[in-house]
Amino acid sequence: MNSLYYQKRLSRNIGDKFFTSLSVICALIAILPLIFLVTYILYKGGSQITPELFTLEPNPPGDDLDAGGINPALIGTLIITTIASIIAIPVGVGGGIYLAEYSKGGAFSRFIRFGVNVLAGVPSIIAGVFIYALIVSTKILFGSMYSGLAGGMALSILMLPTVIKTTDEGLKLVPNELRYASLGVGASMYTTILKVTLPSAFRSIATGVVLGIARAAGETAPLIFTALFSYYYIVGIEDLFYEMGSLAVLIYNFALEPYDAQNKLAWAASFILVLSILSVNIFSRILAAFTEKTKRV
Amino acid sequence: MEEKLTLFKNRKRFGIEKNIDIIFKNTALVLSSFVAIILLGIILVVFFQSFESFSRYGLKFLITSEWNPVKDEYGAFTAIYGTLVTSFLSLLITIPLGVGTAIFITEDFAPKVFREIIGSFVELLAAIPSVVLGLWAIFVMEPFFRAFFVFLHNFFGWIPLFSTEPTGRNSLLAILILVVMLLPIVTSIARDSLNQVPKKLRNAAYGIGASRWKTIFSVILPAALSGIMAGILLALGRAMGETMAVTMIIGNSNAFSWSLLSPGYTISSMLANQFGEADGSQVSSLFYAAFVLMILSLVVNIFAQWLVKKFSLKY
C-alpha cells in the first residue's frame, strides 16, 4: 500500500534530489560571474564618466595625474567598424543570396557553406596576421603601413561568416509560395529577390548583421597590429591611412600600464563598449521576440 | 515543386532584363566564392610567410622551447603546450558546469520565466568583449584568487602542477577566465540540443518508471550527445584561438614550467605580444606559430562539423 506514496528515503529519490541541487549549483556558478562582472564594470567604469572624456585626446602614459579623454578611440572604433561593415555586408549578403536562392545544394554550395563555418572558427588573431602579411607589411595601400583601413579589413573577415550565415538562413525561412507568386506574375529572378524575398527576410537578416557588427566592435586581436593605436584626434579623410586608435586597443594598452590614471581610462572605455554592445544585444533580442509573435507569413 | 521553380526560371526573357538577371546571378556567385578565396588566402599566406622558419627548424620547432631573437633560435614548445593545457583544462571545468546549467534551463526545476532569464543572461555573457574580461581579470580576479593560490601552493605544492610560488599573473588565471568565456558557448549549444530531444522519449522513460535523473542520464543526454559534443569542440576551438583575455592575464613568459601557478604563454598571446616589434626571422617564426595555431583550430572545427553531420539526431 505504501508504495503508492512518494518515499523520500528511496535511493532513487535521494539521487534525484542530489543531482537537481547539483544542476542548480551549476547554474548559480555560471551566472554569478556575469552579475559580478557587469555590475563591477558599470560601477567602476560609470564612475569615471565625465564630459571631457568624450572630447579630449588621451595623454601619453606617464606621471601625469590627468589621463585625458578617449575621443580618438571612440571615433576610431566607429570608423573601423563602419569600414568593416561596408566590406562585409555587401559581400556577405550577396554570397548569402547565392547560397539560398540560386544554388541547388551541389558541391559548390556545400563547399561554401563548409567554408563559412570554418572561417567562423578561424581565431581572430589569425585574421590580423593575415592582413598584416597582405597589406601592412607590403605597404600596398598607397605606401601606408598600419592604418584604420587595414584594421577595418581585418574586422570584415570576422564579420563575413556571420553575415553570410544570417542571410542564408533568413532567406531559407521565406516560404516558397512567395517566390512562385512573384515569378508567376512574370517577375524576373532578381526582381523577385530584391522586391520580395529580401524584404520579407529583412528583419532576421538585419538582426544577425547588427549582432555581428556589435561583436566586431569589441574585437581587439585583429587590430593590435593592423590599426595599431593613436593618441591624436582624427581630423580628415587622410587619417584613414595612418595608425588609428580604437576603444578595444585602448583598453588593452592602458590596462597594462602601471599608472592609475590610464587604468581608469581603460575602465571608462570598457563601460562605454560594454554598455553599447549589451544594449544592442538586448534590443535585437526584444525585436526578434516581437517579430516572432507578429509573424505575418 | 522543384521542377515548377526551374520551369519559371528558364522562361524566355528579352533584352536588358535577361542581361541584368545574368549579371545579378553571377555577382552573387562571385561574392559567395569570396569566402573560399579568403580562407585559402589565409592558409596560403600564413604558410608561405612561415616557409623560411619551417625550412630552417622543421618539426624541431614544435618540441624545443628556446625563443631567442638575439641568437636567432626559435622553438614554440612552451606556447604550444600552454595553448593545449589552458584550452583542455578550461574545457574540463566548463563541460560539467555548462551542461549542468543547460539541464537546469531545460528541465522544469524553476519557473519558466526565471529559467529564461538565466538562459539569456548566460548568452549575454558571450557578447562581452574578451579585452574587457581581461581587464576584469587583471584588476578583480587576480587579487580575489591570490590567497587561494597561496593556499594551493602551500598544501599541494608537491604536485608539479602547483609547484611554483604564485606571483601575480599565471596560467591558472588564464584557465579561469577561459571558463568564463566558454560557459556561454557550451551552455547555449547544449541547451539547444537538449531542447531538440523529442518529448516522446521523455514520456516513454517516465512511463516505464524511470526517475527524472535516470531519464536524463540514460535517455535525454545520450540523444543530445552529438550536439553537445559539437558545442564542446567549437568551444575548444575558441579556447585555443582566444587571444586578448589570455594575453592580459597569463603573464607572458617563455620559460617552460609544469606549474599552473607560474606565468605561461599561448600561441595567440605570443603573437599578440611580439608581432608588432618583430623583424627578420622572428617574423617568420611567428608566422610558423600562427600556422600551427591555425591547423589546430581547423582540425577541431572540421571535426566538429563532421560530428554534427554524422551523428545528428534522426527522429
Boltz contact constraints between the chains, C-beta under 6 A:
constraints:
  - contact:
      token1: [A, 12]
      token2: [B, 211]
      max_distance: 6.0
  - contact:
      token1: [A, 16]
      token2: [B, 211]
      max_distance: 6.0
  - contact:
      token1: [A, 16]
      token2: [B, 212]
      max_distance: 6.0
  - contact:
      token1: [A, 16]
      token2: [B, 213]
      max_distance: 6.0
  - contact:
      token1: [A, 19]
      token2: [B, 213]
      max_distance: 6.0
  - contact:
      token1: [A, 20]
      token2: [B, 109]
      max_distance: 6.0
  - contact:
      token1: [A, 23]
      token2: [B, 100]
      max_distance: 6.0
  - contact:
      token1: [A, 23]
      token2: [B, 103]
      max_distance: 6.0
  - contact:
      token1: [A, 23]
      token2: [B, 104]
      max_distance: 6.0
  - contact:
      token1: [A, 26]
      token2: [B, 97]
      max_distance: 6.0
  - contact:
      token1: [A, 26]
      token2: [B, 100]
      max_distance: 6.0
  - contact:
      token1: [A, 26]
      token2: [B, 101]
      max_distance: 6.0
  - contact:
      token1: [A, 27]
      token2: [B, 101]
      max_distance: 6.0
  - contact:
      token1: [A, 27]
      token2: [B, 104]
      max_distance: 6.0
  - contact:
      token1: [A, 27]
      token2: [B, 118]
      max_distance: 6.0
  - contact:
      token1: [A, 29]
      token2: [B, 97]
      max_distance: 6.0
  - contact:
      token1: [A, 30]
      token2: [B, 97]
      max_distance: 6.0
  - contact:
      token1: [A, 30]
      token2: [B, 101]
      max_distance: 6.0
  - contact:
      token1: [A, 30]
      token2: [B, 122]
      max_distance: 6.0
  - contact:
      token1: [A, 30]
      token2: [B, 183]
      max_distance: 6.0
  - contact:
      token1: [A, 31]
      token2: [B, 118]
      max_distance: 6.0
  - contact:
      token1: [A, 31]
      token2: [B, 121]
      max_distance: 6.0
  - contact:
      token1: [A, 33]
      token2: [B, 180]
      max_distance: 6.0
  - contact:
      token1: [A, 34]
      token2: [B, 121]
      max_distance: 6.0
  - contact:
      token1: [A, 34]
      token2: [B, 125]
      max_distance: 6.0
  - contact:
      token1: [A, 37]
      token2: [B, 136]
      max_distance: 6.0
  - contact:
      token1: [A, 91]
      token2: [B, 31]
      max_distance: 6.0
  - contact:
      token1: [A, 91]
      token2: [B, 34]
      max_distance: 6.0
  - contact:
      token1: [A, 94]
      token2: [B, 28]
      max_distance: 6.0
  - contact:
      token1: [A, 94]
      token2: [B, 31]
      max_distance: 6.0
  - contact:
      token1: [A, 95]
      token2: [B, 31]
      max_distance: 6.0
  - contact:
      token1: [A, 95]
      token2: [B, 32]
      max_distance: 6.0
  - contact:
      token1: [A, 97]
      token2: [B, 28]
      max_distance: 6.0
  - contact:
      token1: [A, 98]
      token2: [B, 28]
      max_distance: 6.0
  - contact:
      token1: [A, 98]
      token2: [B, 29]
      max_distance: 6.0
  - contact:
      token1: [A, 98]
      token2: [B, 32]
      max_distance: 6.0
  - contact:
      token1: [A, 99]
      token2: [B, 32]
      max_distance: 6.0
  - contact:
      token1: [A, 102]
      token2: [B, 25]
      max_distance: 6.0
  - contact:
      token1: [A, 112]
      token2: [B, 32]
      max_distance: 6.0
  - contact:
      token1: [A, 112]
      token2: [B, 35]
      max_distance: 6.0
  - contact:
      token1: [A, 115]
      token2: [B, 35]
      max_distance: 6.0
  - contact:
      token1: [A, 115]
      token2: [B, 36]
      max_distance: 6.0
  - contact:
      token1: [A, 115]
      token2: [B, 39]
      max_distance: 6.0
  - contact:
      token1: [A, 116]
      token2: [B, 35]
      max_distance: 6.0
  - contact:
      token1: [A, 117]
      token2: [B, 305]
      max_distance: 6.0
  - contact:
      token1: [A, 118]
      token2: [B, 301]
      max_distance: 6.0
  - contact:
      token1: [A, 119]
      token2: [B, 35]
      max_distance: 6.0
  - contact:
      token1: [A, 119]
      token2: [B, 39]
      max_distance: 6.0
  - contact:
      token1: [A, 121]
      token2: [B, 237]
      max_distance: 6.0
  - contact:
      token1: [A, 121]
      token2: [B, 297]
      max_distance: 6.0
  - contact:
      token1: [A, 121]
      token2: [B, 301]
      max_distance: 6.0
  - contact:
      token1: [A, 123]
      token2: [B, 241]
      max_distance: 6.0
  - contact:
      token1: [A, 123]
      token2: [B, 297]
      max_distance: 6.0
  - contact:
      token1: [A, 125]
      token2: [B, 243]
      max_distance: 6.0
  - contact:
      token1: [A, 125]
      token2: [B, 268]
      max_distance: 6.0
  - contact:
      token1: [A, 125]
      token2: [B, 271]
      max_distance: 6.0
  - contact:
      token1: [A, 126]
      token2: [B, 294]
      max_distance: 6.0
  - contact:
      token1: [A, 129]
      token2: [B, 290]
      max_distance: 6.0
  - contact:
      token1: [A, 130]
      token2: [B, 42]
      max_distance: 6.0
  - contact:
      token1: [A, 130]
      token2: [B, 45]
      max_distance: 6.0
  - contact:
      token1: [A, 133]
      token2: [B, 45]
      max_distance: 6.0
  - contact:
      token1: [A, 133]
      token2: [B, 49]
      max_distance: 6.0
  - contact:
      token1: [A, 183]
      token2: [B, 8]
      max_distance: 6.0
  - contact:
      token1: [A, 188]
      token2: [B, 17]
      max_distance: 6.0
  - contact:
      token1: [A, 188]
      token2: [B, 21]
      max_distance: 6.0
  - contact:
      token1: [A, 189]
      token2: [B, 21]
      max_distance: 6.0
  - contact:
      token1: [A, 190]
      token2: [B, 21]
      max_distance: 6.0
  - contact:
      token1: [A, 190]
      token2: [B, 24]
      max_distance: 6.0
  - contact:
      token1: [A, 218]
      token2: [B, 129]
      max_distance: 6.0
  - contact:
      token1: [A, 220]
      token2: [B, 131]
      max_distance: 6.0
  - contact:
      token1: [A, 220]
      token2: [B, 244]
      max_distance: 6.0
  - contact:
      token1: [A, 221]
      token2: [B, 243]
      max_distance: 6.0
  - contact:
      token1: [A, 221]
      token2: [B, 244]
      max_distance: 6.0
  - contact:
      token1: [A, 224]
      token2: [B, 272]
      max_distance: 6.0
  - contact:
      token1: [A, 225]
      token2: [B, 275]
      max_distance: 6.0
  - contact:
      token1: [A, 225]
      token2: [B, 276]
      max_distance: 6.0
  - contact:
      token1: [A, 248]
      token2: [B, 131]
      max_distance: 6.0
  - contact:
      token1: [A, 251]
      token2: [B, 131]
      max_distance: 6.0
  - contact:
      token1: [A, 251]
      token2: [B, 135]
      max_distance: 6.0
  - contact:
      token1: [A, 252]
      token2: [B, 131]
      max_distance: 6.0
  - contact:
      token1: [A, 255]
      token2: [B, 135]
      max_distance: 6.0
  - contact:
      token1: [A, 255]
      token2: [B, 138]
      max_distance: 6.0
  - contact:
      token1: [A, 266]
      token2: [B, 135]
      max_distance: 6.0
  - contact:
      token1: [A, 270]
      token2: [B, 132]
      max_distance: 6.0
  - contact:
      token1: [A, 270]
      token2: [B, 135]
      max_distance: 6.0
  - contact:
      token1: [A, 274]
      token2: [B, 132]
      max_distance: 6.0
  - contact:
      token1: [A, 277]
      token2: [B, 127]
      max_distance: 6.0
  - contact:
      token1: [A, 281]
      token2: [B, 127]
      max_distance: 6.0
